[in-house]
Amino acid sequence: MSETSAAPAFDARGFRNALGRFPTGVAIVTARDGQGGLHGLTVNSFTSASLEPPLILWSLRNASSMMPVFGTVENFIVNLLAEEHLPEGQRFAKSGPRSFDAAYWDMHDSRAPLLIGAVATFQCRTVSRVPAGDHMVFLGEVREFTYNGASPLLFHAGKFFRSEEHTSELQSRFGISYA
């Protein structure tokens, strides 16, 4: 009689926790749909893809309520959050209706909203949507960009951090000193 052993179950929660060990910046991706509606969501899956041509990418869970919007729009904007944007980052991370407060957003023309004071913004044309497991990867050609010297908002281990808070935590936990 031969014994068969089942492969151990993959630890999805542990995998997510392991991925969370990598500190990232935080972005709000925005779009304007064909009817003029404004949409946005917080992501930490943003990265550069190419310098020539200038391409960036980000990903979105297939089950997201935002998939019908981002699955069809031709243009989007990636707004990298500064430390002062923590409330906006939290607001746009929640599911359900999201509103754009004019105190934080430039919404004066036909493009997607631009976050006022963002560390950087990337106005993009969607060039590709690539299915990747339970996510869709969006590749955007950067048409315009801005940046400034503001300190970025960070995300690590499931929490938002201001740069100095994260640095202080690393110093206290590991004795690391940043000059």
N, C-alpha and C positions, 0 to 999 in steps of 0.2 A: 504494500500500500504506500503510495507516495504522498508526501505532505506538501501542500502548497501554502505558502505564506503570502498574505496580502502585503502590498507595499504600505509603509507607514503613511498615514494621512498627512498631507502638506499642512503646515501650521500657518494659515493665512493671516491670523492676527499677529503672530510672531514676525512674519515677513513684513507686515505693515509697520510694526514697531522697529524692526531693523532699518527699514527705509527712512523712518523718522529720525534716525540718528544723524542724518546728513542735514546740516543747517542750510536753509535756502532763503532767498528773498521772497517777497510776497507781491503779487500783482493782482490787479483787477482788470479782466478782459472785458471790453465793452463793444457793443454793436448797435446799429440802428437797423431795424427790419424794414421790409418793403413798404410797410404802412406808416413808417415814421416812429414806431415804438422803440423805446430805449431799453437796452438789456445789459446786464453785467453780472459777473461772478468772480469771486476770489479764487485764485489758483496759486500753487507754488511749484507747478510743473513747467515753468518757463525756462527756456535756454536758447542760446545761439545755435544756429545750425550751419551757417556759411557766411563768409565775408564777401565772396564774389560768386554769385550775386548775394546781396545782403538778405539772409533768410533767418527767421527765428521759428521756434516751435513751442507748442504747449499742448496739453492733453485734457480731455474731458471724459468723464465716465459716461458710457452709453446710456445708462438709465437716468441721467440728469434731466431735469425738467427744461434745461437750457439747450439740450441737443437739437430740438426742432429749429431754434433760432440759428445757432452757430453751424448747424449742418447745412444751412442754405445761404447765409449771408456771403457777399463777395468781399466785404471789408470788415476789419476789426481793429481795435486799438488795445495794445498791452500797456497798462499804466503801472509802473513799478512804485510801490508805496514807500513814502518816507515815514519816519517814526511817528510824526504827527497824524498820520492817516490810520492809526490803529482802529478808531471807531468805524471808519469806512470799511476797513478790511474785515472786521467782525460782522458788520451789517451785510456785506455782500457774500459772506461765507455761509449764511443761513439760507435754507430753502424757503420758497414762498416769494411773494411779491417783493421787489426791491425798488426803492425810490432813489432818485438822484437829487440830493440837496444842492441847490444853486450856490451855497457857500463853499462847496468843495469841487463843483464840476463846471466846466466850460461846455455849454450846450448851445452855442450861438449859431451854428450852421448845420448843414445836412449830414455831417459826419457823426460818428459815434462820440459819446462824451469823453472829454479829456480831463483827467484829474489835475486840479490846480495844485502846483507845488510838487508834483510827482518827481521822484528821483530821476526817472527817465520815462519817456513815452515812445512807443513804436506804432506808427500808423501803417497798417499792413493790408495787402491784397491777398486773399486766400489763394494759394497755388495748389494745395493738395490737402486731402483728408484721407488719412491712412488708418484703416481698422487695425487695432492692436489689442487683442484680448477683450477685456471688458471696457476698454477706452477707445476713443478716437483721437489720433494725433493730428493736430492742425499745423500745417506748414504755411508761413506767411512771408511774402516778399515785403521788405521794409521799404516804404515809399518816402516817409518823412520820420524824423526822430528829434527828440530834445533830451537834454540831460542837465543836471545841476550838481552841486556839491553836497546836497542834503544827506543826512545819515539814513540808511535804509531800514525799513521794518524787516525783522527776521522771523522765521518760523523754524522751530526745532522741537522734536519730541512731542508734537501735538499742541504746542503753545506758541503764541506770538511773543516776540521779544523786541525791545528796543536794543540797538547795538551795544550801548554801554551796560545794559542789564545782562546781556549774554556774555559780554567780556568779563563782568564782575563775577558771574556764576562760574565761568571757566577758571578764573583766577582762584576763587575760593575752593573749588572742587579739586583742581589739579595743580595749583601753585604756579600756573602759567602767568608770566608777567609780560605785558605789552607796553613798550616804550613809545 
